[in-house]
Amino acid sequence: MYIDILDAQKQLCRLVESARAGEEIVITCDGMPAARLVKPGRPGTAGSIIDWLVAHPLPEHLRRSQGEIAGTITSEREAWGR
């Protein structure tokens, strides 16, 4: 939902409740997006990423261990001559 800042001031309580319910509210100033109200996630960016990864795990056939990933990186670096 897009809403002008003056209208948002009058409806802040309703907008906060809508954001808490999961709706994204974009507050505009002179027709341009200025701020966003969204449902709070876990504190910090890392929490949001972790939440997303937990909700969207890789399929089993795509999962690799830390050692496998490190080995692939080492092989690629050696192929580049580094």
BAMI-864850 format. One record per residue: residue in three letters; x, y, z of N, C-alpha, C, O in turn. Coordinates in steps of 0.1 Angstrom, whole numbers, padded with zeros to 4 digits, always signed. Layout:
N
AlaXYZXYZXYZXYZ...
//
This chain:
82
Met+0008-0012+0000+0000+0000+0000+0009+0012+0000+0018+0013+0008Tyr+0006+0022-0008+0013+0035-0009+0004+0045-0002-0008+0046-0005Ile+0010+0054+0006+0002+0064+0013+0011+0077+0014+0023+0075+0018Asp+0005+0088+0012+0012+0101+0014+0015+0103+0029+0007+0099+0037Ile+0026+0110+0031+0030+0112+0045+0020+0119+0054+0019+0116+0065Leu+0013+0129+0048+0003+0136+0056-0009+0127+0060-0014+0128+0071Asp-0013+0118+0050-0023+0109+0053-0018+0098+0063-0026+0094+0072Ala-0006+0095+0062+0000+0085+0071+0000+0090+0085-0002+0082+0095Gln+0003+0103+0087+0003+0109+0101-0010+0107+0107-0011+0105+0119Lys-0021+0109+0100-0035+0108+0105-0039+0093+0108-0047+0091+0116Gln-0032+0084+0102-0036+0070+0103-0025+0061+0108-0025+0049+0106Leu-0016+0066+0115-0004+0059+0119-0008+0046+0127-0002+0035+0124Cys-0017+0046+0136-0020+0034+0144-0026+0023+0135-0022+0012+0136Arg-0034+0027+0125-0040+0017+0116-0029+0011+0107-0029-0001+0104Leu-0020+0020+0103-0009+0016+0094+0001+0006+0101+0005-0004+0095Val+0004+0009+0114+0012+0000+0121+0006-0013+0123+0012-0024+0122Glu-0007-0014+0126-0014-0026+0127-0014-0034+0114-0012-0046+0114Ser-0016-0027+0103-0015-0034+0090-0001-0040+0087+0000-0051+0082Ala+0009-0032+0091+0023-0037+0089+0025-0049+0098+0032-0059+0094Arg+0020-0049+0111+0022-0060+0120+0015-0072+0114+0019-0084+0118Ala+0004-0070+0106-0003-0082+0101+0004-0087+0088-0001-0097+0082Gly+0015-0080+0084+0022-0085+0072+0021-0077+0060+0028-0080+0050Glu+0013-0066+0060+0012-0058+0048+0024-0048+0048+0028-0043+0058Glu+0029-0046+0036+0040-0036+0034+0034-0022+0031+0026-0021+0022Ile+0037-0012+0039+0032+0001+0037+0044+0010+0033+0054+0011+0039Val+0042+0017+0021+0052+0026+0016+0047+0040+0018+0036+0044+0013Ile+0054+0048+0025+0050+0062+0028+0057+0071+0018+0069+0070+0016Thr+0049+0079+0011+0055+0088+0000+0055+0102+0005+0048+0107+0013Cys+0065+0109-0001+0066+0124+0001+0067+0130-0013+0077+0127-0021Asp+0058+0138-0017+0058+0144-0030+0057+0133-0041+0063+0135-0052Gly+0050+0122-0038+0048+0112-0048+0059+0102-0049+0058+0092-0056Met+0070+0104-0041+0082+0095-0042+0083+0087-0029+0080+0092-0018Pro+0086+0074-0030+0087+0066-0018+0098+0072-0008+0109+0076-0013Ala+0094+0073+0004+0103+0079+0014+0106+0070+0026+0117+0070+0032Ala+0097+0060+0029+0099+0051+0040+0090+0039+0038+0080+0039+0030Arg+0093+0029+0045+0085+0016+0045+0082+0011+0059+0091+0012+0067Leu+0070+0007+0061+0066+0001+0073+0064-0014+0070+0056-0017+0061Val+0071-0023+0077+0070-0037+0075+0069-0044+0088+0073-0039+0098Lys+0064-0057+0088+0064-0065+0100+0078-0067+0105+0087-0071+0097Pro+0080-0065+0117+0094-0067+0122+0098-0082+0122+0089-0091+0125Gly+0110-0085+0119+0115-0098+0119+0125-0100+0131+0124-0092+0140Arg+0133-0109+0130+0143-0111+0140+0152-0098+0139+0155-0093+0128Pro+0158-0094+0150+0167-0082+0150+0178-0084+0140+0185-0095+0141Gly+0181-0074+0133+0193-0074+0124+0191-0081+0111+0182-0090+0109Thr+0199-0078+0101+0198-0084+0088+0201-0099+0088+0194-0107+0081Ala+0211-0103+0096+0214-0117+0097+0202-0126+0101+0200-0137+0096Gly+0194-0121+0110+0183-0129+0115+0173-0131+0103+0167-0141+0102Ser+0171-0120+0095+0162-0121+0084+0167-0132+0074+0159-0140+0068Ile+0180-0132+0071+0185-0141+0062+0184-0155+0068+0180-0165+0060Ile+0187-0157+0080+0186-0170+0086+0172-0175+0086+0169-0187+0083Asp+0162-0167+0089+0148-0170+0088+0144-0175+0074+0137-0185+0073Trp+0149-0168+0064+0146-0171+0050+0152-0185+0047+0146-0193+0041Leu+0165-0187+0051+0171-0200+0048+0165-0211+0055+0164-0222+0049Val+0160-0210+0067+0153-0220+0074+0140-0223+0067+0136-0235+0066Ala+0133-0213+0062+0120-0215+0055+0122-0221+0041+0113-0226+0035His+0134-0219+0035+0136-0223+0021+0149-0231+0020+0159-0227+0014Pro+0150-0243+0026+0162-0251+0026+0165-0256+0012+0156-0258+0004Leu+0178-0258+0010+0182-0264-0003+0178-0278-0004+0177-0285+0006Pro+0174-0283-0016+0171-0297-0018+0183-0305-0014+0195-0301-0016Glu+0181-0317-0009+0192-0326-0005+0203-0327-0015+0215-0327-0012His+0199-0329-0028+0210-0331-0038+0218-0319-0041+0229-0321-0048Leu+0215-0308-0036+0223-0295-0038+0231-0292-0026+0240-0283-0027Arg+0229-0298-0015+0237-0295-0003+0251-0300-0003+0253-0311-0008Arg+0260-0292+0001+0274-0296+0002+0280-0292+0015+0275-0282+0022Ser+0290-0299+0020+0296-0296+0033+0306-0284+0031+0309-0281+0020Gln+0310-0279+0042+0320-0268+0042+0333-0273+0035+0339-0265+0028Gly+0337-0285+0038+0349-0290+0032+0347-0292+0016+0357-0289+0009Glu+0336-0296+0012+0334-0297-0003+0334-0283-0009+0340-0281-0020Ile+0328-0273-0003+0328-0260-0009+0343-0254-0009+0347-0248-0019Ala+0350-0256+0002+0364-0251+0003+0372-0258-0008+0381-0252-0014Gly+0370-0271-0010+0377-0279-0020+0375-0273-0034+0384-0272-0042Thr+0362-0270-0037+0359-0264-0050+0365-0251-0052+0370-0248-0063Ile+0365-0242-0042+0371-0229-0042+0386-0231-0045+0392-0224-0053Thr+0393-0240-0038+0407-0242-0040+0410-0247-0054+0420-0242-0060Ser+0402-0256-0059+0404-0261-0073+0403-0250-0083+0410-0249-0092Glu+0393-0241-0081+0390-0230-0090+0402-0220-0090+0407-0216-0100Arg+0407-0217-0078+0419-0208-0076+0431-0214-0083+0438-0207-0090Glu+0433-0227-0081+0445-0234-0088+0443-0233-0103+0453-0231-0110Ala+0431-0235-0108+0429-0234-0122+0432-0220-0128+0436-0219-0140Trp+0430-0210-0120+0433-0196-0124+0448-0193-0122+0452-0182-0127Gly+0455-0201-0116+0470-0199-0115+0473-0191-0103+0483-0184-0102Arg+0464-0191-0093+0467-0182-0081+0473-0191-0070+0475-0186-0059
//
